[in-house]
Amino acid sequence: MAEIKDVVLQVMEKKKKRMMMKDLLKECKKIDPSIEKRPLKKATSAMIMDGSLAYWSSGSTTYFALPGSKAPEGED
């Protein structure tokens, strides 16, 4: 799972914005095509628990972001 966490951090640092799970999966697959949705969900949950990833919900949609990162204009 450490490898998936590394890929997630690479994607989040590169994109610098909030991402939905489907977009995060798509970007992670560009780096490592073997990544699947279920292990990615487990990795993101663990990262939220350890504080290396932040969770944000609009009520209907869940987003992931780096802790302390600002949302791009117009996304609040």
PyMOL Python script that loads the backbone (N, CA, C, O; Angstrom):
from pymol import cmd

cmd.read_pdbstr("""\
ATOM      1  N   MET A   1       0.824  -1.204   0.000  1.00  0.00           N
ATOM      2  CA  MET A   1       0.000   0.000   0.000  1.00  0.00           C
ATOM      3  C   MET A   1       0.866   1.265   0.000  1.00  0.00           C
ATOM      4  O   MET A   1       0.425   2.334  -0.422  1.00  0.00           O
ATOM      5  N   ALA A   2       2.110   1.121   0.484  1.00  0.00           N
ATOM      6  CA  ALA A   2       3.000   2.293   0.509  1.00  0.00           C
ATOM      7  C   ALA A   2       3.219   2.851  -0.890  1.00  0.00           C
ATOM      8  O   ALA A   2       3.333   4.064  -1.063  1.00  0.00           O
ATOM      9  N   GLU A   3       3.278   1.975  -1.888  1.00  0.00           N
ATOM     10  CA  GLU A   3       3.491   2.437  -3.255  1.00  0.00           C
ATOM     11  C   GLU A   3       2.301   3.265  -3.741  1.00  0.00           C
ATOM     12  O   GLU A   3       2.480   4.285  -4.406  1.00  0.00           O
ATOM     13  N   ILE A   4       1.092   2.824  -3.409  1.00  0.00           N
ATOM     14  CA  ILE A   4      -0.102   3.565  -3.816  1.00  0.00           C
ATOM     15  C   ILE A   4      -0.106   4.939  -3.151  1.00  0.00           C
ATOM     16  O   ILE A   4      -0.442   5.940  -3.785  1.00  0.00           O
ATOM     17  N   LYS A   5       0.264   4.984  -1.881  1.00  0.00           N
ATOM     18  CA  LYS A   5       0.318   6.271  -1.170  1.00  0.00           C
ATOM     19  C   LYS A   5       1.305   7.215  -1.842  1.00  0.00           C
ATOM     20  O   LYS A   5       1.039   8.409  -1.971  1.00  0.00           O
ATOM     21  N   ASP A   6       2.440   6.682  -2.269  1.00  0.00           N
ATOM     22  CA  ASP A   6       3.448   7.505  -2.943  1.00  0.00           C
ATOM     23  C   ASP A   6       2.892   8.071  -4.256  1.00  0.00           C
ATOM     24  O   ASP A   6       3.115   9.237  -4.581  1.00  0.00           O
ATOM     25  N   VAL A   7       2.172   7.238  -4.997  1.00  0.00           N
ATOM     26  CA  VAL A   7       1.585   7.682  -6.265  1.00  0.00           C
ATOM     27  C   VAL A   7       0.525   8.759  -5.998  1.00  0.00           C
ATOM     28  O   VAL A   7       0.464   9.760  -6.711  1.00  0.00           O
ATOM     29  N   VAL A   8      -0.305   8.550  -4.974  1.00  0.00           N
ATOM     30  CA  VAL A   8      -1.334   9.542  -4.630  1.00  0.00           C
ATOM     31  C   VAL A   8      -0.687  10.881  -4.295  1.00  0.00           C
ATOM     32  O   VAL A   8      -1.148  11.926  -4.754  1.00  0.00           O
ATOM     33  N   LEU A   9       0.367  10.854  -3.506  1.00  0.00           N
ATOM     34  CA  LEU A   9       1.060  12.105  -3.153  1.00  0.00           C
ATOM     35  C   LEU A   9       1.661  12.769  -4.385  1.00  0.00           C
ATOM     36  O   LEU A   9       1.614  13.993  -4.508  1.00  0.00           O
ATOM     37  N   GLN A  10       2.224  11.985  -5.296  1.00  0.00           N
ATOM     38  CA  GLN A  10       2.771  12.542  -6.542  1.00  0.00           C
ATOM     39  C   GLN A  10       1.680  13.268  -7.320  1.00  0.00           C
ATOM     40  O   GLN A  10       1.880  14.388  -7.791  1.00  0.00           O
ATOM     41  N   VAL A  11       0.531  12.623  -7.450  1.00  0.00           N
ATOM     42  CA  VAL A  11      -0.586  13.204  -8.202  1.00  0.00           C
ATOM     43  C   VAL A  11      -1.079  14.478  -7.521  1.00  0.00           C
ATOM     44  O   VAL A  11      -1.284  15.498  -8.179  1.00  0.00           O
ATOM     45  N   MET A  12      -1.267  14.419  -6.219  1.00  0.00           N
ATOM     46  CA  MET A  12      -1.818  15.566  -5.494  1.00  0.00           C
ATOM     47  C   MET A  12      -0.850  16.758  -5.526  1.00  0.00           C
ATOM     48  O   MET A  12      -1.281  17.903  -5.659  1.00  0.00           O
ATOM     49  N   GLU A  13       0.443  16.491  -5.405  1.00  0.00           N
ATOM     50  CA  GLU A  13       1.427  17.580  -5.456  1.00  0.00           C
ATOM     51  C   GLU A  13       1.515  18.184  -6.856  1.00  0.00           C
ATOM     52  O   GLU A  13       1.752  19.382  -7.004  1.00  0.00           O
ATOM     53  N   LYS A  14       1.324  17.357  -7.874  1.00  0.00           N
ATOM     54  CA  LYS A  14       1.375  17.838  -9.256  1.00  0.00           C
ATOM     55  C   LYS A  14       0.135  18.667  -9.601  1.00  0.00           C
ATOM     56  O   LYS A  14       0.247  19.735 -10.203  1.00  0.00           O
ATOM     57  N   LYS A  15      -1.039  18.177  -9.222  1.00  0.00           N
ATOM     58  CA  LYS A  15      -2.293  18.834  -9.581  1.00  0.00           C
ATOM     59  C   LYS A  15      -2.631  20.034  -8.700  1.00  0.00           C
ATOM     60  O   LYS A  15      -3.214  21.008  -9.176  1.00  0.00           O
ATOM     61  N   LYS A  16      -2.269  19.969  -7.424  1.00  0.00           N
ATOM     62  CA  LYS A  16      -2.508  21.062  -6.472  1.00  0.00           C
ATOM     63  C   LYS A  16      -3.963  21.521  -6.437  1.00  0.00           C
ATOM     64  O   LYS A  16      -4.240  22.720  -6.399  1.00  0.00           O
ATOM     65  N   LYS A  17      -4.892  20.562  -6.449  1.00  0.00           N
ATOM     66  CA  LYS A  17      -6.310  20.905  -6.332  1.00  0.00           C
ATOM     67  C   LYS A  17      -7.061  19.732  -5.727  1.00  0.00           C
ATOM     68  O   LYS A  17      -6.530  18.627  -5.616  1.00  0.00           O
ATOM     69  N   ARG A  18      -8.307  19.989  -5.337  1.00  0.00           N
ATOM     70  CA  ARG A  18      -9.140  18.910  -4.834  1.00  0.00           C
ATOM     71  C   ARG A  18      -9.499  17.996  -6.000  1.00  0.00           C
ATOM     72  O   ARG A  18      -9.684  18.440  -7.133  1.00  0.00           O
ATOM     73  N   MET A  19      -9.593  16.690  -5.684  1.00  0.00           N
ATOM     74  CA  MET A  19      -9.915  15.724  -6.729  1.00  0.00           C
ATOM     75  C   MET A  19     -10.933  14.724  -6.221  1.00  0.00           C
ATOM     76  O   MET A  19     -10.885  14.313  -5.062  1.00  0.00           O
ATOM     77  N   MET A  20     -11.854  14.334  -7.087  1.00  0.00           N
ATOM     78  CA  MET A  20     -12.793  13.270  -6.764  1.00  0.00           C
ATOM     79  C   MET A  20     -12.079  11.937  -6.957  1.00  0.00           C
ATOM     80  O   MET A  20     -11.049  11.868  -7.628  1.00  0.00           O
ATOM     81  N   MET A  21     -12.626  10.888  -6.367  1.00  0.00           N
ATOM     82  CA  MET A  21     -11.993   9.564  -6.440  1.00  0.00           C
ATOM     83  C   MET A  21     -11.781   9.125  -7.888  1.00  0.00           C
ATOM     84  O   MET A  21     -10.712   8.613  -8.217  1.00  0.00           O
ATOM     85  N   LYS A  22     -12.777   9.314  -8.761  1.00  0.00           N
ATOM     86  CA  LYS A  22     -12.631   8.843 -10.145  1.00  0.00           C
ATOM     87  C   LYS A  22     -11.495   9.571 -10.857  1.00  0.00           C
ATOM     88  O   LYS A  22     -10.774   8.966 -11.651  1.00  0.00           O
ATOM     89  N   ASP A  23     -11.329  10.867 -10.580  1.00  0.00           N
ATOM     90  CA  ASP A  23     -10.247  11.626 -11.202  1.00  0.00           C
ATOM     91  C   ASP A  23      -8.898  11.231 -10.615  1.00  0.00           C
ATOM     92  O   ASP A  23      -7.900  11.142 -11.330  1.00  0.00           O
ATOM     93  N   LEU A  24      -8.880  10.996  -9.305  1.00  0.00           N
ATOM     94  CA  LEU A  24      -7.650  10.565  -8.652  1.00  0.00           C
ATOM     95  C   LEU A  24      -7.214   9.207  -9.207  1.00  0.00           C
ATOM     96  O   LEU A  24      -6.033   8.999  -9.483  1.00  0.00           O
ATOM     97  N   LEU A  25      -8.157   8.293  -9.368  1.00  0.00           N
ATOM     98  CA  LEU A  25      -7.845   6.972  -9.929  1.00  0.00           C
ATOM     99  C   LEU A  25      -7.286   7.104 -11.349  1.00  0.00           C
ATOM    100  O   LEU A  25      -6.303   6.450 -11.697  1.00  0.00           O
ATOM    101  N   LYS A  26      -7.911   7.942 -12.154  1.00  0.00           N
ATOM    102  CA  LYS A  26      -7.467   8.152 -13.540  1.00  0.00           C
ATOM    103  C   LYS A  26      -6.032   8.673 -13.574  1.00  0.00           C
ATOM    104  O   LYS A  26      -5.212   8.189 -14.355  1.00  0.00           O
ATOM    105  N   GLU A  27      -5.724   9.668 -12.720  1.00  0.00           N
ATOM    106  CA  GLU A  27      -4.372  10.240 -12.691  1.00  0.00           C
ATOM    107  C   GLU A  27      -3.349   9.245 -12.141  1.00  0.00           C
ATOM    108  O   GLU A  27      -2.218   9.184 -12.622  1.00  0.00           O
ATOM    109  N   CYS A  28      -3.750   8.465 -11.133  1.00  0.00           N
ATOM    110  CA  CYS A  28      -2.835   7.465 -10.569  1.00  0.00           C
ATOM    111  C   CYS A  28      -2.517   6.386 -11.600  1.00  0.00           C
ATOM    112  O   CYS A  28      -1.385   5.907 -11.671  1.00  0.00           O
ATOM    113  N   LYS A  29      -3.512   6.004 -12.397  1.00  0.00           N
ATOM    114  CA  LYS A  29      -3.291   4.985 -13.420  1.00  0.00           C
ATOM    115  C   LYS A  29      -2.321   5.461 -14.506  1.00  0.00           C
ATOM    116  O   LYS A  29      -1.676   4.639 -15.157  1.00  0.00           O
ATOM    117  N   LYS A  30      -2.212   6.775 -14.705  1.00  0.00           N
ATOM    118  CA  LYS A  30      -1.236   7.295 -15.665  1.00  0.00           C
ATOM    119  C   LYS A  30       0.184   7.014 -15.183  1.00  0.00           C
ATOM    120  O   LYS A  30       1.089   6.806 -15.992  1.00  0.00           O
ATOM    121  N   ILE A  31       0.378   7.007 -13.858  1.00  0.00           N
ATOM    122  CA  ILE A  31       1.696   6.743 -13.279  1.00  0.00           C
ATOM    123  C   ILE A  31       1.920   5.246 -13.117  1.00  0.00           C
ATOM    124  O   ILE A  31       2.991   4.734 -13.445  1.00  0.00           O
ATOM    125  N   ASP A  32       0.905   4.543 -12.610  1.00  0.00           N
ATOM    126  CA  ASP A  32       1.004   3.099 -12.384  1.00  0.00           C
ATOM    127  C   ASP A  32      -0.301   2.445 -12.833  1.00  0.00           C
ATOM    128  O   ASP A  32      -1.277   2.440 -12.083  1.00  0.00           O
ATOM    129  N   PRO A  33      -0.328   1.891 -14.051  1.00  0.00           N
ATOM    130  CA  PRO A  33      -1.557   1.301 -14.602  1.00  0.00           C
ATOM    131  C   PRO A  33      -2.133   0.137 -13.792  1.00  0.00           C
ATOM    132  O   PRO A  33      -3.285  -0.242 -14.008  1.00  0.00           O
ATOM    133  N   SER A  34      -1.367  -0.435 -12.872  1.00  0.00           N
ATOM    134  CA  SER A  34      -1.847  -1.585 -12.103  1.00  0.00           C
ATOM    135  C   SER A  34      -2.722  -1.186 -10.914  1.00  0.00           C
ATOM    136  O   SER A  34      -3.301  -2.059 -10.267  1.00  0.00           O
ATOM    137  N   ILE A  35      -2.833   0.099 -10.612  1.00  0.00           N
ATOM    138  CA  ILE A  35      -3.626   0.554  -9.463  1.00  0.00           C
ATOM    139  C   ILE A  35      -5.114   0.351  -9.750  1.00  0.00           C
ATOM    140  O   ILE A  35      -5.626   0.732 -10.802  1.00  0.00           O
ATOM    141  N   GLU A  36      -5.788  -0.265  -8.770  1.00  0.00           N
ATOM    142  CA  GLU A  36      -7.222  -0.518  -8.874  1.00  0.00           C
ATOM    143  C   GLU A  36      -7.977   0.334  -7.849  1.00  0.00           C
ATOM    144  O   GLU A  36      -7.379   0.856  -6.909  1.00  0.00           O
ATOM    145  N   LYS A  37      -9.284   0.468  -8.034  1.00  0.00           N
ATOM    146  CA  LYS A  37     -10.090   1.365  -7.209  1.00  0.00           C
ATOM    147  C   LYS A  37     -10.133   0.957  -5.732  1.00  0.00           C
ATOM    148  O   LYS A  37      -9.953   1.810  -4.863  1.00  0.00           O
ATOM    149  N   ARG A  38     -10.366  -0.312  -5.428  1.00  0.00           N
ATOM    150  CA  ARG A  38     -10.493  -0.745  -4.036  1.00  0.00           C
ATOM    151  C   ARG A  38      -9.218  -0.491  -3.232  1.00  0.00           C
ATOM    152  O   ARG A  38      -9.298   0.099  -2.155  1.00  0.00           O
ATOM    153  N   PRO A  39      -8.042  -0.914  -3.712  1.00  0.00           N
ATOM    154  CA  PRO A  39      -6.819  -0.609  -2.961  1.00  0.00           C
ATOM    155  C   PRO A  39      -6.565   0.902  -2.851  1.00  0.00           C
ATOM    156  O   PRO A  39      -6.015   1.368  -1.853  1.00  0.00           O
ATOM    157  N   LEU A  40      -6.963   1.660  -3.871  1.00  0.00           N
ATOM    158  CA  LEU A  40      -6.797   3.109  -3.817  1.00  0.00           C
ATOM    159  C   LEU A  40      -7.682   3.695  -2.720  1.00  0.00           C
ATOM    160  O   LEU A  40      -7.251   4.585  -1.987  1.00  0.00           O
ATOM    161  N   LYS A  41      -8.912   3.205  -2.602  1.00  0.00           N
ATOM    162  CA  LYS A  41      -9.811   3.673  -1.542  1.00  0.00           C
ATOM    163  C   LYS A  41      -9.227   3.381  -0.168  1.00  0.00           C
ATOM    164  O   LYS A  41      -9.280   4.228   0.724  1.00  0.00           O
ATOM    165  N   LYS A  42      -8.667   2.179   0.009  1.00  0.00           N
ATOM    166  CA  LYS A  42      -8.051   1.810   1.289  1.00  0.00           C
ATOM    167  C   LYS A  42      -6.863   2.714   1.588  1.00  0.00           C
ATOM    168  O   LYS A  42      -6.682   3.151   2.724  1.00  0.00           O
ATOM    169  N   ALA A  43      -6.057   2.993   0.572  1.00  0.00           N
ATOM    170  CA  ALA A  43      -4.877   3.843   0.759  1.00  0.00           C
ATOM    171  C   ALA A  43      -5.286   5.274   1.110  1.00  0.00           C
ATOM    172  O   ALA A  43      -4.697   5.882   2.004  1.00  0.00           O
ATOM    173  N   THR A  44      -6.289   5.816   0.416  1.00  0.00           N
ATOM    174  CA  THR A  44      -6.717   7.187   0.711  1.00  0.00           C
ATOM    175  C   THR A  44      -7.324   7.276   2.108  1.00  0.00           C
ATOM    176  O   THR A  44      -7.128   8.276   2.799  1.00  0.00           O
ATOM    177  N   SER A  45      -8.051   6.258   2.533  1.00  0.00           N
ATOM    178  CA  SER A  45      -8.606   6.244   3.893  1.00  0.00           C
ATOM    179  C   SER A  45      -7.492   6.252   4.930  1.00  0.00           C
ATOM    180  O   SER A  45      -7.565   6.982   5.919  1.00  0.00           O
ATOM    181  N   ALA A  46      -6.462   5.442   4.708  1.00  0.00           N
ATOM    182  CA  ALA A  46      -5.319   5.401   5.628  1.00  0.00           C
ATOM    183  C   ALA A  46      -4.592   6.750   5.645  1.00  0.00           C
ATOM    184  O   ALA A  46      -4.148   7.210   6.697  1.00  0.00           O
ATOM    185  N   MET A  47      -4.477   7.375   4.475  1.00  0.00           N
ATOM    186  CA  MET A  47      -3.789   8.665   4.391  1.00  0.00           C
ATOM    187  C   MET A  47      -4.585   9.765   5.111  1.00  0.00           C
ATOM    188  O   MET A  47      -3.995  10.663   5.712  1.00  0.00           O
ATOM    189  N   ILE A  48      -5.903   9.695   5.053  1.00  0.00           N
ATOM    190  CA  ILE A  48      -6.735  10.656   5.785  1.00  0.00           C
ATOM    191  C   ILE A  48      -6.534  10.459   7.284  1.00  0.00           C
ATOM    192  O   ILE A  48      -6.425  11.432   8.031  1.00  0.00           O
ATOM    193  N   MET A  49      -6.485   9.207   7.723  1.00  0.00           N
ATOM    194  CA  MET A  49      -6.293   8.907   9.148  1.00  0.00           C
ATOM    195  C   MET A  49      -4.931   9.383   9.653  1.00  0.00           C
ATOM    196  O   MET A  49      -4.824   9.853  10.786  1.00  0.00           O
ATOM    197  N   ASP A  50      -3.885   9.265   8.824  1.00  0.00           N
ATOM    198  CA  ASP A  50      -2.557   9.686   9.283  1.00  0.00           C
ATOM    199  C   ASP A  50      -2.262  11.161   8.988  1.00  0.00           C
ATOM    200  O   ASP A  50      -1.202  11.670   9.350  1.00  0.00           O
ATOM    201  N   GLY A  51      -3.207  11.843   8.327  1.00  0.00           N
ATOM    202  CA  GLY A  51      -3.063  13.283   8.118  1.00  0.00           C
ATOM    203  C   GLY A  51      -2.304  13.693   6.875  1.00  0.00           C
ATOM    204  O   GLY A  51      -2.066  14.884   6.675  1.00  0.00           O
ATOM    205  N   SER A  52      -1.913  12.748   6.029  1.00  0.00           N
ATOM    206  CA  SER A  52      -1.167  13.122   4.826  1.00  0.00           C
ATOM    207  C   SER A  52      -2.094  13.503   3.671  1.00  0.00           C
ATOM    208  O   SER A  52      -1.635  13.976   2.632  1.00  0.00           O
ATOM    209  N   LEU A  53      -3.408  13.294   3.859  1.00  0.00           N
ATOM    210  CA  LEU A  53      -4.405  13.652   2.860  1.00  0.00           C
ATOM    211  C   LEU A  53      -5.624  14.193   3.598  1.00  0.00           C
ATOM    212  O   LEU A  53      -5.964  13.714   4.680  1.00  0.00           O
ATOM    213  N   ALA A  54      -6.274  15.182   3.018  1.00  0.00           N
ATOM    214  CA  ALA A  54      -7.460  15.770   3.637  1.00  0.00           C
ATOM    215  C   ALA A  54      -8.703  15.392   2.852  1.00  0.00           C
ATOM    216  O   ALA A  54      -8.651  15.169   1.642  1.00  0.00           O
ATOM    217  N   TYR A  55      -9.816  15.326   3.559  1.00  0.00           N
ATOM    218  CA  TYR A  55     -11.101  14.940   2.988  1.00  0.00           C
ATOM    219  C   TYR A  55     -11.992  16.171   3.001  1.00  0.00           C
ATOM    220  O   TYR A  55     -12.009  16.916   3.981  1.00  0.00           O
ATOM    221  N   TRP A  56     -12.721  16.386   1.934  1.00  0.00           N
ATOM    222  CA  TRP A  56     -13.658  17.505   1.858  1.00  0.00           C
ATOM    223  C   TRP A  56     -14.909  17.025   1.154  1.00  0.00           C
ATOM    224  O   TRP A  56     -14.832  16.333   0.138  1.00  0.00           O
ATOM    225  N   SER A  57     -16.063  17.390   1.691  1.00  0.00           N
ATOM    226  CA  SER A  57     -17.313  16.959   1.088  1.00  0.00           C
ATOM    227  C   SER A  57     -18.213  18.152   0.853  1.00  0.00           C
ATOM    228  O   SER A  57     -18.330  19.038   1.699  1.00  0.00           O
ATOM    229  N   SER A  58     -18.849  18.164  -0.309  1.00  0.00           N
ATOM    230  CA  SER A  58     -19.801  19.221  -0.629  1.00  0.00           C
ATOM    231  C   SER A  58     -21.198  18.817  -0.174  1.00  0.00           C
ATOM    232  O   SER A  58     -22.148  19.583  -0.331  1.00  0.00           O
ATOM    233  N   GLY A  59     -21.325  17.635   0.379  1.00  0.00           N
ATOM    234  CA  GLY A  59     -22.608  17.102   0.771  1.00  0.00           C
ATOM    235  C   GLY A  59     -23.030  15.995  -0.171  1.00  0.00           C
ATOM    236  O   GLY A  59     -23.621  15.000   0.248  1.00  0.00           O
ATOM    237  N   SER A  60     -22.727  16.169  -1.440  1.00  0.00           N
ATOM    238  CA  SER A  60     -23.074  15.141  -2.417  1.00  0.00           C
ATOM    239  C   SER A  60     -21.831  14.539  -3.068  1.00  0.00           C
ATOM    240  O   SER A  60     -21.897  13.449  -3.638  1.00  0.00           O
ATOM    241  N   THR A  61     -20.715  15.229  -2.989  1.00  0.00           N
ATOM    242  CA  THR A  61     -19.482  14.778  -3.633  1.00  0.00           C
ATOM    243  C   THR A  61     -18.335  14.831  -2.636  1.00  0.00           C
ATOM    244  O   THR A  61     -18.217  15.778  -1.858  1.00  0.00           O
ATOM    245  N   THR A  62     -17.496  13.809  -2.667  1.00  0.00           N
ATOM    246  CA  THR A  62     -16.333  13.738  -1.792  1.00  0.00           C
ATOM    247  C   THR A  62     -15.079  14.068  -2.587  1.00  0.00           C
ATOM    248  O   THR A  62     -14.875  13.567  -3.692  1.00  0.00           O
ATOM    249  N   TYR A  63     -14.245  14.917  -2.007  1.00  0.00           N
ATOM    250  CA  TYR A  63     -12.994  15.314  -2.650  1.00  0.00           C
ATOM    251  C   TYR A  63     -11.822  14.995  -1.729  1.00  0.00           C
ATOM    252  O   TYR A  63     -11.978  14.901  -0.511  1.00  0.00           O
ATOM    253  N   PHE A  64     -10.656  14.832  -2.329  1.00  0.00           N
ATOM    254  CA  PHE A  64      -9.408  14.654  -1.597  1.00  0.00           C
ATOM    255  C   PHE A  64      -8.493  15.809  -1.959  1.00  0.00           C
ATOM    256  O   PHE A  64      -8.508  16.297  -3.089  1.00  0.00           O
ATOM    257  N   ALA A  65      -7.689  16.245  -0.984  1.00  0.00           N
ATOM    258  CA  ALA A  65      -6.731  17.332  -1.208  1.00  0.00           C
ATOM    259  C   ALA A  65      -5.579  17.168  -0.232  1.00  0.00           C
ATOM    260  O   ALA A  65      -5.667  16.412   0.735  1.00  0.00           O
ATOM    261  N   LEU A  66      -4.502  17.886  -0.500  1.00  0.00           N
ATOM    262  CA  LEU A  66      -3.412  17.919   0.460  1.00  0.00           C
ATOM    263  C   LEU A  66      -3.835  18.781   1.635  1.00  0.00           C
ATOM    264  O   LEU A  66      -4.517  19.787   1.438  1.00  0.00           O
ATOM    265  N   PRO A  67      -3.450  18.416   2.856  1.00  0.00           N
ATOM    266  CA  PRO A  67      -3.845  19.214   4.023  1.00  0.00           C
ATOM    267  C   PRO A  67      -3.366  20.655   3.883  1.00  0.00           C
ATOM    268  O   PRO A  67      -2.224  20.905   3.498  1.00  0.00           O
ATOM    269  N   GLY A  68      -4.242  21.588   4.198  1.00  0.00           N
ATOM    270  CA  GLY A  68      -3.882  23.005   4.175  1.00  0.00           C
ATOM    271  C   GLY A  68      -3.886  23.632   2.806  1.00  0.00           C
ATOM    272  O   GLY A  68      -3.632  24.830   2.681  1.00  0.00           O
ATOM    273  N   SER A  69      -4.167  22.859   1.772  1.00  0.00           N
ATOM    274  CA  SER A  69      -4.166  23.438   0.435  1.00  0.00           C
ATOM    275  C   SER A  69      -5.435  24.252   0.221  1.00  0.00           C
ATOM    276  O   SER A  69      -6.498  23.915   0.742  1.00  0.00           O
ATOM    277  N   LYS A  70      -5.316  25.299  -0.532  1.00  0.00           N
ATOM    278  CA  LYS A  70      -6.462  26.147  -0.843  1.00  0.00           C
ATOM    279  C   LYS A  70      -7.134  25.607  -2.103  1.00  0.00           C
ATOM    280  O   LYS A  70      -6.473  25.075  -2.995  1.00  0.00           O
ATOM    281  N   ALA A  71      -8.430  25.749  -2.158  1.00  0.00           N
ATOM    282  CA  ALA A  71      -9.156  25.342  -3.359  1.00  0.00           C
ATOM    283  C   ALA A  71      -8.938  26.401  -4.426  1.00  0.00           C
ATOM    284  O   ALA A  71      -8.841  27.585  -4.104  1.00  0.00           O
ATOM    285  N   PRO A  72      -8.861  26.001  -5.690  1.00  0.00           N
ATOM    286  CA  PRO A  72      -8.765  26.995  -6.757  1.00  0.00           C
ATOM    287  C   PRO A  72      -9.982  27.895  -6.737  1.00  0.00           C
ATOM    288  O   PRO A  72     -11.046  27.500  -6.260  1.00  0.00           O
ATOM    289  N   GLU A  73      -9.832  29.102  -7.251  1.00  0.00           N
ATOM    290  CA  GLU A  73     -10.936  30.070  -7.267  1.00  0.00           C
ATOM    291  C   GLU A  73     -12.169  29.472  -7.907  1.00  0.00           C
ATOM    292  O   GLU A  73     -12.088  28.765  -8.911  1.00  0.00           O
ATOM    293  N   GLY A  74     -13.303  29.764  -7.315  1.00  0.00           N
ATOM    294  CA  GLY A  74     -14.567  29.311  -7.867  1.00  0.00           C
ATOM    295  C   GLY A  74     -14.989  27.936  -7.409  1.00  0.00           C
ATOM    296  O   GLY A  74     -16.070  27.478  -7.779  1.00  0.00           O
ATOM    297  N   GLU A  75     -14.170  27.254  -6.609  1.00  0.00           N
ATOM    298  CA  GLU A  75     -14.548  25.912  -6.142  1.00  0.00           C
ATOM    299  C   GLU A  75     -15.130  25.927  -4.750  1.00  0.00           C
ATOM    300  O   GLU A  75     -15.594  24.887  -4.283  1.00  0.00           O
ATOM    301  N   ASP A  76     -15.128  27.053  -4.064  1.00  0.00           N
ATOM    302  CA  ASP A  76     -15.676  27.084  -2.691  1.00  0.00           C
ATOM    303  C   ASP A  76     -17.172  27.206  -2.687  1.00  0.00           C
ATOM    304  O   ASP A  76     -17.786  27.245  -1.621  1.00  0.00           O
TER     305      ASP A  76
END
""", "prot")
cmd.dss("prot")
cmd.show_as("cartoon", "prot")
cmd.util.cbc("prot")
cmd.orient("prot")
